[in-house]
Amino acid sequence: MIRWIIISVLTIGIAGTAFWGYQEHQEKNAILIQAENTYQRSFHELSYHMDLLNDKIGTALAMNSNKSLSPQLVEIWRLSSEALSNVGQLPLGLLPFNKTEEFLADIGDFTYKTAVRNLEKDPLSEKETKALQNLYKQSGDIRDELRQVQHVVLDNNLRWMDVQLALVNADEQADNTIIDGFKTVEKTVKGFSESNVDSSIIGTSSKEHEYQNLQGDKLNEQNALIKSKDYFNVNNTEDMKITKSGKGADIPFYSISYEKGNTNAYMDMSVQGGHPLTLLVERPIDDKKISLNEGLNRAEKYLKEAGFDDMELYQSSEYNNIGFYSFLYTDSGVRVFSDAIEVKIGLDNGDILGLTARNYFMNHKERDIPKPSISKSEAKEMVNPNVKIQEDFLSIIDNDLGEEVLTYEFLGVMGQETYRIFINAMDGKEEKIEKLDGTEINYAGSF
């Protein structure tokens, strides 16, 4: 009798385990299918937008009316933004694709800068027309290459999840048709660089001072692993894996991962100097034991120990027992928005959960900051009189053309809404206005 009871219990246990495994398998399949659908949609939308982009640029060249040209350029700018968004949703993180992204940004910068001016009074110059002709030819070449990849994808029913696996596994990269196709696209775009040097395309894609602030000696893999122990807050490197970035990356960096128990951690560290570019720690978050303000103290201490000086809290928020802190670099009292760092702190034990410092290392440099040409009171007169100003700062921001400008930054309230308003400190122009959500206005001193 006991024997049959044991057999029955074991049978039920095996059946339950099988059912649980089946459910797990089904859930994983559902996630994979969803990711595959997202990748497929993004890729086919990218190909579609490049088709439209080429057509719209060709139409703009054929236009004889400057009045009609402005909305056409705005449409080209919109399509280039859509294409950039599509690229960002593809699993190409480990595949150098920066030249294509830069090219799309160039189109957007050029068309936006041209569209916002009065083309009837200030029509396209001969140089700008030539630049537009170059963009038309180049966008046609990219369109053709993408069509070829699209044809292969559809004809052979290829999966984008295989691309992601191939990018992780370097041994498989050479044999992946989609990756080879995108490498061809990138190689095609790379050939455009020289022809665009003399064009009037400027703006956010300009890389004059990219990563100039990376100081220190180059680290080998072993030293990078040893240094990463401090960032992961562990005692040894046994549970770590490390890979080096491929050719074409903005800068050489190491991708280091750590996995043990319920904790998974990942970071990108620059080869030059071993600086942390990004850090992400995933683990179960327990009940809150420290305040948002105490978390700020931990974040500030961490930044100082990591060598980030003159950082000032910009904003903070709390979600699911995690503190989120944004810091701006201050140069002689002037806040520099492009030199920003974000930090995540677990409010259960005060450990760091995340760091994003790419913008800081990409943009940080010595700046010759001019003196304002207008006073703070003169700048306030440019603000809507219905806005009650509560705080003000001198700040450097990037304007819509990607150029750094010195501004008076005003934080004010109108009705039930809070706004951040930037007035150019040199000519009084209203550069930007941002409406803030309630979660974005938790500043130092207001915890």
Secondary structure, 3 states (H helix, E strand, C coil): CHHHHHHHHHHHHHHHHHHHHHHHHHHHHHHHHHHHHHHHHHHHHHHHHHHHHHHHHHHHHHCCCHHHHHHHHHHHHHHHHHHHHHHHCCCCCCCCCHHHHHHHHHHHHHHHHHHCCCCCCCCCCHHHHHHHHHHHHHHHHHHHHHHHHHHHHHHHCCCHHHHHHHHHCHHHHHHCHHHHHHHHHHHHHHCCCHHHCCCCCCCCCCCCCCCCCCCCCECCHHHHHHHHHHHHCCCCCCCEEEEECCCCCCCCEEEEEEEECCEEEEEEEECECCCEEEEEEECCCCCCCCCHHHHHHHHHHHHHHCCCCCEEEEEEEEECCEEEEEEEEEECCEEEEEEEEEEEEECCCCCEEEEECHHHHHHCCCCCCCCCCCCHHHHHCCCCCCCEEEEEEEEEEECCCCCEEEEEEEEEEECCEEEEEEEECCCCCEEEEEEECHHHCECCCCC
